[in-house]
């Protein structure tokens, strides 16, 4: 498996979260680092993107020799990096999970506004599955999601850019209304390809240590796809894994700690 993403020096998100997830789910993780961040439990203190030439060289080095059975992308800060990675993905025969990272858990911007159009027109069409959260949906489509019905409309707006499937992550949504709605203590995501539709529900854990959830979910989906599961099977399994990781999340530093990627191993 290959992650194309930024490095989180605190170890809770980005490349580090991806590789931990891949190992926990029984796959071999490889990496293409797109940016280096100075980051801890309190936020992002600095970010430095790598040149497209370095990203391309890492990708070709791994894929041309070792090969790859699934790819996950994360932080792609600039239009140049988005264009570079989209070109590489278009020439690779493997399932691709696109996590269109826009902002960090602490609200720090990780994607230049000028890169949004490249994400829409070049990156999303390469996706087997795209996994935007509600803030990223708003960035990409302008759609504001306040209900489960809004999630369905947001999914249609994202699918219009070309991914085969989309997971609208509703972790920040107050549930309790809409199709098959459950109690407000649920975290609900919507998986759809425009015709099939799956509502994924899990208990909402009272735990603020959730750094890295988005990276972890996308990597978990990619891991299951690499093992031959269908998209619905992969997303359901990934949701179960991430829910357990959130429940086991722990305090690290003075701010928001990470989810526990190794919870199943203990």
C-alpha positions in Angstrom: 0.0 0.0 0.0 1.1 3.6 -0.7 0.3 6.8 1.1 0.9 10.1 -0.6 0.6 12.7 2.1 2.3 15.1 4.5 4.3 14.2 7.6 2.9 14.9 11.1 5.8 15.4 13.5 3.5 14.6 16.4 2.7 11.2 14.9 -1.1 11.4 15.1 -2.1 12.1 11.5 -0.6 12.2 8.0 2.0 9.8 6.9 2.5 8.5 10.4 -1.1 7.7 11.0 -1.4 6.1 7.6 1.5 3.7 8.1 0.3 2.7 11.6 -3.2 2.0 10.2 -1.7 0.0 7.3 0.3 -2.1 9.7 -2.6 -2.6 12.1 -4.7 -3.9 9.2 -2.2 -6.4 8.0 -0.7 -4.6 5.0 2.7 -3.2 4.1 2.8 0.6 4.0 5.0 2.7 1.8 5.1 6.4 1.6 5.5 9.4 -0.7 6.0 12.5 1.5 4.5 15.7 0.0 5.1 18.1 2.9 6.8 18.3 6.2 4.9 19.9 9.1 5.9 21.1 12.5 2.9 19.8 14.4 1.9 18.8 17.9 -1.3 18.3 19.9 -1.9 22.1 19.9 -1.8 22.7 16.2 0.4 23.2 13.2 3.4 25.6 13.8 4.8 25.3 10.3 4.5 23.5 6.9 7.0 23.1 4.0 5.9 21.4 0.9 8.3 19.3 -1.2 9.0 20.1 -4.8 6.9 18.1 -7.3 10.2 16.6 -8.6 10.8 15.0 -5.2 7.2 13.7 -5.0 7.4 12.2 -8.5 10.7 10.5 -7.8 9.5 8.9 -4.6 6.3 7.6 -6.3 8.1 6.2 -9.3 10.8 4.6 -7.1 8.2 2.7 -5.1 5.6 1.9 -7.8 8.0 0.9 -10.6 10.0 -1.6 -8.4 7.6 -2.9 -5.6 4.2 -2.2 -7.2 1.1 -1.2 -5.3 -2.3 -2.7 -4.6 -4.0 0.4 -3.2 -3.1 4.1 -2.9 -4.3 6.8 -0.4 -3.7 10.5 -0.7 -3.8 13.1 2.0 -2.2 16.6 2.2 -1.4 18.0 -1.2 -0.8 21.7 -0.4 -0.4 23.4 -3.7 -1.8 23.3 -7.3 1.6 21.9 -8.5 1.5 19.0 -6.1 -2.2 18.2 -6.9 -1.5 18.2 -10.6 1.7 16.1 -10.2 -0.1 13.4 -8.0 -3.2 13.4 -10.2 -1.0 12.6 -13.3 0.8 9.8 -11.4 -2.5 8.3 -10.2 -4.0 8.4 -13.7 -1.2 6.2 -14.9 -1.4 3.6 -12.1 -3.8 0.6 -12.0 -4.8 0.4 -8.4 -7.8 1.5 -6.3 -7.3 5.1 -5.0 -8.7 6.7 -1.9 -8.7 10.5 -2.0 -8.8 12.3 1.3 -9.1 15.9 0.1 -7.4 17.4 3.2 -8.3 21.1 3.6 -7.8 21.9 7.2 -6.2 20.3 10.3 -8.1 19.2 13.4 -7.1 22.5 14.9 -8.4 24.6 12.0 -5.0 25.2 10.3 -5.2 25.4 6.5 -3.4 22.6 4.7 -4.5 23.4 1.2 -4.0 26.6 -0.8 -7.2 28.1 -2.1 -5.6 28.2 -5.5 -5.4 24.3 -5.4 -9.1 23.8 -5.0 -9.9 23.8 -8.7 -7.1 21.3 -9.4 -8.6 19.0 -6.7 -12.0 19.2 -8.3 -11.0 18.8 -12.0 -7.8 16.6 -11.8 -7.6 14.7 -8.5 -11.2 13.7 -7.7 -11.7 12.1 -11.1 -9.0 9.6 -10.2 -10.7 8.5 -7.0 -12.2 5.1 -6.4 -13.4 6.6 -3.1 -13.3 10.2 -2.0 -13.7 10.9 1.8 -14.4 14.6 2.5 -15.6 15.8 5.9 -18.2 18.5 6.1 -15.7 21.4 6.0 -14.0 19.9 3.0 -17.4 19.4 1.3 -18.1 23.2 1.8 -14.6 24.0 0.4 -15.1 21.9 -2.7 -18.8 22.4 -3.5 -20.1 25.3 -1.4 -22.7 23.0 0.1 -23.3 23.5 3.8 -24.4 20.4 5.6 -26.8 20.7 8.5 -28.8 17.5 8.2 -28.7 14.0 6.8 -30.7 15.1 3.8 -28.0 17.7 3.2 -25.4 14.9 3.2 -27.2 13.2 0.3 -27.1 16.5 -1.7 -23.5 17.1 -0.8 -22.6 13.6 -2.0 -24.2 14.3 -5.4 -22.2 17.5 -5.6 -18.9 15.7 -5.0 -19.8 12.8 -7.3 -20.3 15.3 -10.1 -16.5 15.9 -10.1 -15.9 12.2 -11.0 -15.0 9.9 -8.1 -16.7 6.5 -8.4 -17.8 6.5 -4.7 -17.9 9.2 -2.0 -18.0 9.0 1.8 -19.5 12.1 3.3 -18.1 12.0 6.9 -20.7 13.3 9.3 -18.6 13.3 12.5 -19.5 16.9 13.2 -23.2 16.6 12.3 -25.9 16.6 14.9 -28.0 13.5 14.0 -31.6 12.8 14.9 -33.4 13.6 11.6 -33.4 12.2 8.1 -33.5 8.7 6.6 -33.4 6.1 9.3 -32.1 8.6 11.8 -31.0 7.4 15.1 -30.2 9.2 18.4 -28.0 12.3 18.6 -25.3 10.2 20.2 -24.5 8.7 16.8 -21.7 9.5 14.3 -23.1 9.0 10.8 -21.4 8.8 7.5 -23.0 8.4 4.0 -21.4 6.1 1.4 -22.9 6.3 -2.1 -22.0 6.0 -5.8 -25.1 7.9 -6.8 -27.3 4.8 -7.1 -26.3 2.5 -4.1 -26.5 4.2 -0.7 -25.3 3.1 2.7 -25.7 5.0 6.0 -23.0 4.0 8.4 -23.8 4.6 12.1 -21.7 4.2 15.2 -21.8 5.4 18.8 -20.4 8.9 19.3 -17.7 8.5 21.9 -17.2 11.2 24.5 -13.5 11.5 23.8 -11.8 14.7 22.5 -8.6 12.8 21.5 -9.5 12.4 17.8 -6.5 13.7 16.0 -5.9 11.8 12.8 -9.4 10.3 12.3 -9.7 11.4 8.6 -6.3 10.1 7.6 -7.0 6.9 9.5 -10.3 6.2 7.9 -9.0 6.8 4.4 -6.0 4.5 5.0 -8.3 1.8 6.5 -10.5 1.9 3.4 -7.5 1.6 1.2 -6.1 -1.3 3.2 -9.4 -3.2 2.8 -9.5 -2.5 -0.9 -5.9 -3.8 -1.2 -7.1 -7.0 0.4 -9.7 -7.5 -2.3 -12.9 -6.2 -0.5 -15.6 -4.3 -2.4 -16.0 -0.6 -1.7 -19.0 -1.1 0.6 -17.3 -3.9 2.5 -14.1 -1.9 2.8 -15.9 1.2 4.1 -17.9 -0.7 6.6 -14.8 -2.4 8.0 -12.9 0.9 8.1 -15.7 2.6 10.0 -15.6 -0.2 12.6 -11.8 0.1 12.9 -11.9 3.9 13.2 -14.7 3.8 15.8 -12.6 1.6 18.0 -9.5 3.8 17.5 -11.5 6.9 18.5 -12.9 5.1 21.6 -9.3 4.3 22.6 -7.8 7.7 21.8 -5.5 9.0 24.5 -4.1 12.3 25.9 -0.8 13.2 24.3 0.7 16.6 24.9 -1.4 19.6 26.2 -4.1 19.6 23.4 -6.0 17.1 21.3 -4.4 13.6 21.4 -4.5 11.0 18.7 -6.7 8.0 18.0 -5.2 4.7 19.0 -4.2 3.0 15.8 -3.1 -0.2 17.7 -6.2 -0.7 19.7 -6.9 -4.1 18.3 -3.4 -5.3 19.1 -3.8 -4.9 22.8 
